C-alpha cells in the first residue's frame, strides 16, 4: 500500500462531484423511469469517467455516488414521507421542482447512509449544491428542509 495520501482538497472535490452526480442521477431516474441499476451503470461507465484502469478520471467518488443513489432507492418511501412532513400543509412532492426533489432526496439518503458524517457537513454540501441550481430563496428553502430532515432521520 502506498504512503501517498490524497490531499483533503482533492477528496473534498471528489465527494462534491459524487453528490452532484447523485442529484443528477436521481433527477434522471425520475424523468426517464430508468432503474437505479441502469442509471448507476450509465453514470459509472460514462458520466463519472471511469478510465481503462478502473480508476475515476473525473473528480467524483464512485463509491459515495453509488451509496447515495442506492440509499435513496432503498429508503425512498421514508425519505419522501419525511420531506412531505416538512412542506407546508397541503403541499405535495410534485409541487417541488424536480431538481429540488432530487437534491432533498439525495441529502436525506446521505443522512441515512452516512451516519459517520455530521449533519453540518452533509447540510453544507447540499446547500452549496442548491446555490448552484437555484436562487437564494430556494437555497434557503433547501437549507431549512434539509436541516429538519437531519433531525427527523437521525433521531
HELIX and SHEET records of a PDB file:
HELIX    1   1 UNK A    8  UNK A   32  1                                  25    
HELIX    2   2 UNK A   36  UNK A   42  1                                   7    
HELIX    3   3 UNK A   43  UNK A   47  3                                   5    
HELIX    4   4 UNK A   62  UNK A   74  1                                  13    
HELIX    5   5 UNK A   76  UNK A   85  1                                  10    
HELIX    6   6 UNK A   93  UNK A   95  5                                   3    
HELIX    7   7 UNK A   98  UNK A  113  1                                  16    
HELIX    8   8 UNK A  119  UNK A  133  1                                  15    
HELIX    9   9 UNK A  136  UNK A  153  1                                  18    
END                                                                             
